[in-house]
Amino acid sequence: MTDITLISSSTVRPQIINQQGREKIHLTPFDLNFLYVDYTQRGLLFPKPDPETHFISRLKTSLSSALDIYFPFAGRLSKVENHEDDTVSFYINCNGSGATFIHAVAESISVSDLLQPDGSVPDFSRIFYPMNGVKSIDGVSEPLLGLQVTEMRDGVFIGFGYNHMVADGASIWNFFKTWSKICSNGQPENLQPLALKGWFVDGMDFPIHIPVSETETPPPSNELSPTFKERVFHFTKKNISDLKAKVNSEIGSSDHKVSSLQAVSAHMWRSIIRHNGLNQEEKTRCFVAVDLRQRLNPPLEKECFGHVIYNAIATTTVGELQGQGLGWAFLQINNMLRSLTNEDYRIWAENWVRNMKIQKSGLGSKMTRDSVIVSSSPWFEVYDNDFGWGKPIAVRAGPSNSISGKLVLFRGIEEGCIDVHAFLLSDVLVKLLADVEFLENVANV
């Protein structure tokens, strides 16, 4: 059932190569900390278009036009050796080298094979994603964006992988929105030039010099890789409303606006850690990817392009997390996010440059048990990307950067819903699926 046939692989380049003074994008500490992180993988599932529409050629032609606008995706990572201090520097070279476009066919796989009613994710789904095993530092020779369009029996899956140092979730989905509009309607009118994030770390020189030792590829780990399982948990509008009501009743305060993302994240954090086999006194953490654009002082343009993410951390003990209830867990996340200041980001960046330790494998092996990592956002308008034959019917996360406790949040296909694409250790998932307290607020298990 998992046979896939490669039809073609090509490089799609923008029509405009000269970026007139915007050829070089310098990388901040927030970017460079991702040097050894896998390319981020996402995918959209569509109904199958009429072959008479010649949709593959339309996708490629419109991609070229979209890369004229989102030109950093068509560049490459450049590495500069600084012999005077035995360091290296990196920047994005917007040279128009292009993005990879793969056309594949998997006629034996149907939409129903991929979309399981209970939310389970079949192992074969990883064949729908390009750039497997590619890390950010590989962008010196690999494209910064790879796309794979796979024709299924009754659908089309557009999977993609992109270099996270170049763009974050907000930027990649803005790119998709523009690409789909061009494919569907032709070149949109009144398109503004791409606003780049620029250098926003005041008082810090660039390019940043990194010791050569920090850019050496780490040796393969001898640790046995844990067995992960993927599951998509569907939270309906009512599920989320019930969670928010429970939070409100427990915290008994009107000072906190209860967001859907934070309520769902708190529920997932408590539920997963409950089954991770940790002692009550051990620390547990909830990482939340925070968009800095409007949090910096002065703020950046809301739609500016780039990677502008800070991983904020709520920390407590396992005993407190389990003993205090959902409302208390929500407050740990909410208070942490509300307390973040421009000073926090500046200090983190300065400390990173001073100590210069680049994470080499995910977020650490210990984190397979003690933490959850919340990424993506239900604010991203993933279901508005219509290339001319209908809107998506599902969105998924690819297998890259698989860490147990990784939670990728997407907007649900129905208004007000949230889907959580979870990566969990097998034994944790089994226990979670038998947890009555967890299940009463999830729709599809």
Secondary structure, 3 states (H helix, E strand, C coil): CCCCEEEEEEEECCCCCCCCCCCEEECCHHHHCCCCCECEEEEEEEECCCHHHCHHHHHHHHHHHHHHHCHHHHCEEEEEEECCCCEEEEEEECCCCCEEEEEEEECCCCHHHHCCCCCECCHHHHHHCCCCCCEHHHHHCCCCEEEEEEEECCEEEEEEEECCCCCCHHHHHHHHHHHHHHHHHCCCCCCCCCCECCCCCCCCCCCCCEEHHHHCCCCCCCCCCCCEEEEEEEECHHHHHHHHHHHHHHHCCCCCCCCHHHHHHHHHHHHHHHCCCCCCCCEEEEEEEEECCCCCCCCCCCCCECCCEEEEEEEEEHHHHHHHCHHHHHHHHHHHHHHCCHHHHHHHHHHHHHHCCCCCCCCCCCHHHHEEEEEECCCCCHHHCCCCCCCCCEEEECCCCCCCCEEEEEECCCCCCEEEEEEEEHHHHHHHCCCHHHHCCCCCC
